[in-house]
Amino acid sequence: MGGEPDLATASRVLRERLGPFRPRVGIVLGSGLGGLADAVEPHAEVTYDAIPGMPLPKVPGHRGAFLAGRLEGAAVVLQRGRLHLYEGHAPAVAVLPVRLMASIGVEVLIVTNAAGGLRPSVPPPALMLITDHLNLMARSPLMGPVLEGEQRFPDMTAAYDPALRALARQAAGEVGVILHEGIYAGLLGPSFETPAEIRMLARLGADAVGMSTVPEVIVARARGLRVLGISSITNLAAGISGEALSHEEVLEAGRAVARDLEMVVRGVVGRLDTGG
Ligand code: HPA
């Protein structure tokens, strides 16, 4: 935790490590969704410990590294190992990887996550294209001074880019993957929700609930990045099936749809016009 991370130094180190390679697409991998990394033709892997100011993630199933390389011909960088607010990271620290990716030229951010599903008609494992979110984390990564290149009051009307969503639908259709759509509610965690909280979220219009993504998307929008978000619905949210929730179940279900998610992300990346 501590003070504001030094973005300029961290950015310089990451750029040095990548050499002339300039990824245009950043991909954040959620719990149990690390398999996409195997599809990347690697250029360089930069572990978080090589970057000043980057803390190490502590959640099982998360790794701390940026993997830069080619996916479907496009220059991409994967963030392996997310920093969650519930680990005690200040919001500005949790979004440092996104600010870093933006600072090296990333223009499109693809965020994935594991989430609990609120719709009994969408049993896990399933994929959900995020159409919008509810920030129920009671904080924002933009609190404090406005950083260079960011807006004080970013517009969130189309936070999840409609054109990217259209590409995701096309990509999913082409490979026969069912892509549900809905609203993601971001909560602080780390306890799973109570059944009463899930009933509240359902009334608020949430279709899925998780403990990540929202801070990253807010900061991405403040920097003008276009965002695509996909949730892997790993379990029915608390109280819906009556069964207890566990992180193991989340990881296992995440693995079950990892291939579908990978195909959709590859399809989207392959359709992007990123200029190489
Ligand atoms: N709640 C919150 N976060 C989650 C869940 C859930 O049910 N499943 C996976 N991440």
Boltz pocket constraint, residues with backbone or C-beta under 6 A from the ligand:
constraints:
  - pocket:
      binder: B
      contacts: [[A, 114], [A, 115], [A, 116], [A, 117], [A, 191], [A, 192], [A, 193], [A, 209], [A, 210], [A, 211], [A, 232], [A, 234], [A, 235], [A, 236], [A, 237], [A, 238], [A, 245], [A, 250]]
      max_distance: 6.0
